[in-house]
């Protein structure tokens, strides 16, 4: 539990900081006054004011925000005076840069993290036979004594030489007892085990992972591979979103919130710091992508309002912006409640 909590705080804290830092830096660059840089949502816990900005930690650790002077955001603060340092006083193109900078920083962070992992750890290029790389706590494999480094030689009397052969037999035997044989330090061990049925996929699993072969990458290749990996994940994310919209993928199975993130962060941390970093990069890409969807309250929603302002050659009225933000907030709160209870359904 402690590992899961610490991993969750690390992942979410890093992603929120990077995202809000993008807004903060670009706002400062174009001369917009930043009133608050907060990790977490109100109420404010503690912090320190330096110059015009209150740098703080807030009590609700599910995000963060940068409050810019003269901007109508989710706080619905309509205190716009027309001062030169206010958000609305800046040209549309500058405000577009500021709004999109958070997601851009998330994309950049993902590429950097992947590149560092590939450079220092290497890239997985296959599986070493049937050598067990890990056993998961509380699963059947651990209960019968299988450990990392063991070589599984047969299942139900059928010899297995590849991980695919091994998992195919196990996956086809949910809730059915099977005989499994493995070697450790030249000694042959055996036991009977019942693969657990997975509700989502209806396959059997005993809780083991393979040993991955890694190849070290050079500096330039690491950066190239980091970019390629990030691009691939964004494409897969777009494809997954398309499946959800068209009804081919159930929303309840596809969407996860803080509890699911914490769960996956904990699993990644137990595998090793490099796995936690890779999960952080994956989540950073998702955060950057979904934040730029054209939905009120999100950065993409603000971007659409700026596009409309540019086309009309005059800003939307403050009243209109507030109405749009209120509608977006209501829908977003409903979505948050749905995601929270969906997470609880999975856990319980």
C-alpha positions as CSV (number, residue, x, y, z in Angstrom):
1,X,0.0,0.0,0.0
2,X,2.8,2.4,0.9
3,X,4.5,1.7,-2.5
4,X,1.3,2.4,-4.3
5,X,0.7,5.7,-2.5
6,X,4.3,6.9,-3.0
7,X,4.2,5.9,-6.7
8,X,0.9,7.6,-7.2
9,X,2.2,10.8,-5.6
10,X,5.4,10.7,-7.7
11,X,3.6,10.1,-11.0
12,X,0.7,12.6,-10.5
13,X,2.9,15.2,-8.9
14,X,5.5,15.1,-11.7
15,X,2.9,15.2,-14.5
16,X,0.9,18.1,-12.9
17,X,4.1,20.1,-12.2
18,X,5.3,19.7,-15.8
19,X,1.9,20.6,-17.3
20,X,1.4,23.7,-15.1
21,X,5.0,24.7,-15.6
22,X,4.4,25.0,-19.3
23,X,1.5,27.4,-18.7
24,X,3.6,29.3,-16.1
25,X,6.7,29.8,-18.3
26,X,4.9,30.9,-21.4
27,X,2.6,33.2,-19.5
28,X,5.7,34.9,-18.0
29,X,7.3,35.1,-21.4
30,X,4.4,37.0,-22.9
31,X,4.0,39.3,-19.9
32,X,0.9,37.7,-18.3
33,X,0.8,38.0,-14.5
34,X,0.5,34.7,-12.7
35,X,-1.4,35.0,-9.4
36,X,-1.0,31.4,-8.2
37,X,0.9,28.3,-9.1
38,X,-0.7,25.4,-7.2
39,X,0.0,21.7,-7.0
40,X,-3.4,20.3,-6.0
41,X,-6.8,21.9,-6.0
42,X,-8.2,24.3,-3.3
43,X,-8.3,24.8,-0.4
44,X,-4.8,26.0,-0.1
45,X,-2.6,24.0,2.4
46,X,0.6,26.0,2.5
47,X,2.9,28.0,0.3
48,X,5.0,31.2,-0.2
49,X,4.3,34.3,-2.2
50,X,7.2,35.5,-4.3
51,X,6.6,38.7,-6.3
52,X,3.1,38.6,-7.8
53,X,2.8,34.8,-7.6
54,X,1.6,32.5,-4.7
55,X,3.5,29.2,-5.0
56,X,1.5,26.7,-3.0
57,X,0.4,23.1,-2.3
58,X,-3.3,22.6,-2.0
59,X,-5.3,19.9,-0.2
60,X,-7.0,18.0,-3.1
61,X,-4.1,16.1,-4.8
62,X,-5.8,15.3,-8.1
63,X,-4.3,18.0,-10.3
64,X,-3.1,21.6,-10.2
65,X,-3.6,25.0,-11.8
66,X,-2.0,28.2,-12.8
67,X,-4.2,31.2,-12.1
68,X,-3.5,34.0,-14.6
69,X,-4.7,37.6,-14.1
70,X,-7.8,38.5,-16.2
71,X,-8.6,35.0,-17.3
72,X,-12.1,33.4,-17.0
73,X,-11.2,29.8,-16.1
74,X,-12.8,27.1,-14.0
75,X,-12.7,29.5,-11.0
76,X,-15.2,31.6,-12.9
77,X,-13.4,34.8,-11.8
78,X,-14.5,37.6,-14.0
79,X,-12.4,40.3,-12.6
80,X,-11.1,41.7,-15.8
81,X,-9.8,45.3,-15.7
82,X,-8.0,45.6,-19.0
83,X,-4.6,45.9,-17.4
84,X,-1.6,45.3,-19.9
85,X,-0.5,42.2,-17.8
86,X,-3.9,40.5,-18.0
87,X,-4.6,37.4,-20.1
88,X,-7.3,39.1,-22.1
89,X,-5.1,42.0,-23.0
90,X,-2.7,39.8,-24.9
91,X,-3.0,39.0,-28.6
92,X,-4.9,35.8,-29.5
93,X,-1.7,34.1,-30.8
94,X,0.1,34.6,-27.5
95,X,-2.8,33.3,-25.5
96,X,-2.9,30.2,-27.8
97,X,0.7,29.5,-27.0
98,X,0.1,29.8,-23.3
99,X,-3.0,27.6,-23.4
100,X,-1.4,24.8,-25.4
101,X,2.0,25.0,-23.6
102,X,0.8,22.6,-20.8
103,X,0.1,19.8,-23.2
104,X,3.2,20.5,-25.2
105,X,5.3,20.2,-22.1
106,X,3.6,16.8,-21.3
107,X,4.5,15.6,-24.8
108,X,8.1,16.8,-24.4
109,X,8.4,15.2,-21.0
110,X,7.2,11.9,-22.3
111,X,9.9,11.9,-25.1
112,X,12.6,12.9,-22.6
113,X,11.6,10.2,-20.1
114,X,11.4,7.4,-22.8
115,X,14.8,8.5,-24.2
116,X,16.4,8.4,-20.8
117,X,15.0,4.9,-20.1
118,X,16.1,3.6,-23.5
119,X,19.6,5.1,-23.0
120,X,20.3,3.9,-19.5
121,X,18.2,0.6,-19.4
122,X,17.9,-0.3,-23.1
123,X,14.9,-1.5,-25.2
124,X,13.2,-4.8,-24.8
125,X,13.6,-6.9,-27.9
126,X,12.1,-10.2,-27.0
127,X,11.5,-12.8,-24.3
128,X,14.1,-15.3,-23.1
129,X,12.3,-18.6,-23.5
130,X,10.2,-19.7,-20.5
131,X,12.4,-18.0,-17.9
132,X,10.2,-16.4,-15.2
133,X,11.0,-12.8,-14.8
134,X,8.6,-12.1,-12.0
135,X,5.8,-13.5,-9.9
136,X,3.0,-11.3,-8.7
137,X,2.1,-11.2,-5.0
138,X,-1.0,-13.1,-4.0
139,X,-1.3,-15.0,-7.2
140,X,-1.4,-18.8,-7.8
141,X,2.2,-19.0,-9.0
142,X,3.6,-17.5,-5.8
143,X,1.4,-19.8,-3.8
144,X,3.0,-22.9,-5.3
145,X,6.6,-21.5,-5.0
146,X,7.5,-20.4,-8.5
147,X,10.1,-17.7,-8.3
148,X,11.9,-15.3,-10.7
149,X,14.6,-17.1,-12.5
150,X,12.8,-20.5,-12.6
151,X,12.5,-22.1,-16.1
152,X,9.1,-23.6,-16.8
153,X,9.5,-26.8,-18.8
154,X,6.0,-28.3,-19.2
155,X,2.3,-27.7,-18.5
156,X,0.0,-30.7,-18.3
157,X,2.8,-32.9,-19.5
158,X,3.2,-30.9,-22.6
159,X,6.8,-29.5,-23.1
160,X,6.9,-25.7,-23.6
161,X,9.9,-23.9,-25.1
162,X,8.5,-20.4,-25.7
163,X,6.5,-18.0,-23.6
164,X,3.7,-18.0,-26.1
165,X,3.4,-21.8,-25.9
166,X,3.3,-21.5,-22.1
167,X,0.7,-18.7,-21.8
168,X,-1.5,-20.2,-24.5
169,X,-2.1,-23.3,-22.3
170,X,-2.6,-21.3,-19.2
171,X,-4.9,-18.8,-20.8
172,X,-7.1,-21.6,-22.1
173,X,-7.5,-23.1,-18.6
174,X,-9.4,-20.6,-16.4
175,X,-10.6,-22.3,-13.2
176,X,-9.2,-25.6,-14.3
177,X,-6.4,-27.3,-12.3
178,X,-3.3,-27.9,-14.4
179,X,0.1,-29.6,-13.7
180,X,3.1,-27.4,-14.1
181,X,6.8,-28.4,-14.0
182,X,9.8,-26.1,-13.7
183,X,13.6,-26.2,-13.1
184,X,15.6,-24.3,-10.5
185,X,19.4,-24.7,-10.1
186,X,19.3,-28.0,-11.9
187,X,16.5,-29.3,-9.7
188,X,13.1,-30.3,-11.2
189,X,10.0,-29.0,-9.3
190,X,6.3,-29.6,-9.9
191,X,2.9,-28.7,-8.6
192,X,-0.7,-28.4,-9.5
193,X,-2.2,-24.9,-9.9
194,X,-5.6,-23.4,-10.9
195,X,-5.3,-20.3,-13.2
196,X,-7.6,-17.5,-12.1
197,X,-10.3,-16.4,-14.5
198,X,-9.9,-12.7,-15.6
199,X,-13.3,-11.1,-15.8
200,X,-12.3,-8.6,-18.5
201,X,-10.7,-11.1,-20.9
202,X,-12.1,-14.5,-19.7
203,X,-8.7,-16.1,-19.8
204,X,-6.8,-17.9,-17.1
205,X,-3.7,-16.4,-15.4
206,X,-1.3,-17.6,-12.6
207,X,0.6,-14.4,-12.0
208,X,3.9,-14.7,-13.8
209,X,5.8,-12.4,-16.1
210,X,8.6,-13.2,-18.7
211,X,12.2,-12.3,-18.7
212,X,12.8,-9.6,-21.3
213,X,16.0,-9.3,-23.3
214,X,17.3,-5.7,-23.5
215,X,19.5,-4.0,-26.1
216,X,21.5,-0.9,-25.1
217,X,20.8,2.1,-27.3
218,X,23.2,5.0,-28.2
219,X,22.4,8.6,-27.3
220,X,20.9,9.6,-30.7
221,X,19.0,6.3,-31.2
222,X,17.5,6.7,-27.7
223,X,16.0,10.1,-28.5
224,X,14.8,8.9,-31.9
225,X,13.2,5.8,-30.2
226,X,11.7,8.0,-27.5
227,X,10.0,10.1,-30.1
228,X,8.8,7.1,-32.1
229,X,7.4,5.5,-28.9
230,X,5.6,8.6,-28.0
231,X,4.1,9.0,-31.4
232,X,2.9,5.4,-31.4
233,X,1.2,5.8,-28.1
234,X,-0.6,8.9,-29.2
235,X,-1.8,7.1,-32.3
236,X,-3.1,4.2,-30.1
237,X,-4.8,6.6,-27.8
238,X,-6.6,8.2,-30.8
239,X,-7.6,4.8,-32.0
240,X,-8.9,3.8,-28.5
241,X,-10.9,7.0,-28.3
242,X,-12.5,6.2,-31.7
243,X,-13.5,2.8,-30.5
244,X,-15.2,4.4,-27.4
245,X,-17.0,7.0,-29.5
246,X,-18.3,4.3,-31.9
247,X,-19.4,2.0,-29.1
248,X,-16.9,-0.7,-30.0
249,X,-15.2,-0.4,-26.6
250,X,-17.3,-0.2,-23.4
251,X,-16.8,3.2,-21.6
252,X,-16.7,1.4,-18.2
253,X,-13.8,-0.8,-19.3
254,X,-11.8,1.9,-21.1
255,X,-11.9,4.8,-18.6
256,X,-9.9,4.9,-15.4
257,X,-9.4,7.5,-12.7
258,X,-7.2,8.2,-9.7
259,X,-7.7,4.7,-8.2
260,X,-6.8,3.0,-11.4
261,X,-3.8,5.3,-11.9
262,X,-2.7,4.5,-8.3
263,X,-3.1,0.8,-8.9
264,X,-1.1,0.8,-12.1
265,X,1.6,3.1,-10.6
266,X,2.0,0.7,-7.7
267,X,2.4,-2.3,-10.0
268,X,4.9,-0.4,-12.1
269,X,6.9,0.6,-9.1
270,X,7.1,-2.9,-7.9
271,X,8.6,-4.0,-11.2
272,X,11.3,-1.3,-11.0
273,X,11.9,2.4,-11.3
274,X,12.4,2.2,-15.0
275,X,8.9,0.7,-15.3
276,X,7.5,3.5,-13.2
277,X,9.2,6.1,-15.4
278,X,7.8,4.4,-18.5
279,X,4.3,4.5,-17.0
280,X,4.8,8.1,-16.2
281,X,5.7,8.9,-19.8
282,X,2.6,6.9,-21.0
283,X,0.4,8.9,-18.7
284,X,2.0,12.2,-19.6
285,X,1.1,11.6,-23.3
286,X,-2.5,10.8,-22.3
287,X,-2.7,13.9,-20.1
288,X,-1.4,16.1,-22.9
289,X,-3.7,14.6,-25.5
290,X,-7.0,14.6,-23.5
291,X,-6.3,18.1,-22.2
292,X,-6.3,19.4,-25.7
293,X,-9.7,17.9,-26.6
294,X,-12.2,20.7,-27.6
295,X,-14.1,20.5,-24.4
296,X,-15.0,23.5,-22.1
297,X,-12.8,23.9,-19.0
298,X,-10.0,21.8,-20.6
299,X,-7.2,23.6,-22.4
300,X,-8.6,22.5,-25.7
301,X,-11.9,24.2,-24.8
302,X,-10.1,27.5,-24.1
303,X,-8.2,27.0,-27.4
304,X,-11.5,26.7,-29.3
305,X,-12.8,29.9,-27.7
306,X,-9.6,31.6,-28.9
307,X,-10.1,30.3,-32.4
308,X,-13.6,31.8,-32.4
309,X,-12.3,35.1,-31.1
310,X,-9.7,35.1,-33.9
311,X,-12.3,34.4,-36.6
312,X,-14.8,37.0,-35.2
313,X,-11.9,39.5,-34.7
314,X,-13.3,40.4,-31.3
315,X,-13.5,38.6,-28.0
316,X,-16.5,36.7,-26.8
317,X,-18.4,38.4,-24.0
318,X,-17.4,37.5,-20.4
319,X,-21.0,36.4,-19.8
320,X,-20.8,33.9,-22.7
321,X,-17.5,32.5,-21.5
322,X,-18.8,32.1,-18.0
323,X,-21.9,30.2,-19.3
324,X,-19.7,27.9,-21.4
325,X,-17.4,27.3,-18.4
326,X,-20.3,26.5,-16.1
327,X,-21.7,23.9,-18.6
328,X,-18.3,22.4,-19.0
329,X,-17.8,22.3,-15.2
330,X,-21.1,20.5,-14.7
331,X,-20.4,17.9,-17.3
332,X,-16.8,17.4,-16.0
333,X,-18.0,17.0,-12.4
334,X,-20.5,14.4,-13.6
335,X,-17.7,12.6,-15.5
336,X,-15.5,12.7,-12.4
337,X,-18.2,11.1,-10.3
338,X,-18.8,8.4,-12.9
339,X,-15.1,7.6,-13.2
340,X,-14.7,7.5,-9.4
341,X,-17.6,5.0,-8.9
342,X,-16.4,3.0,-12.0
343,X,-13.0,2.7,-10.3
344,X,-14.7,1.5,-7.1
345,X,-16.6,-1.1,-9.1
346,X,-13.4,-2.5,-10.4
347,X,-11.6,-2.5,-7.1
348,X,-14.5,-4.0,-5.1
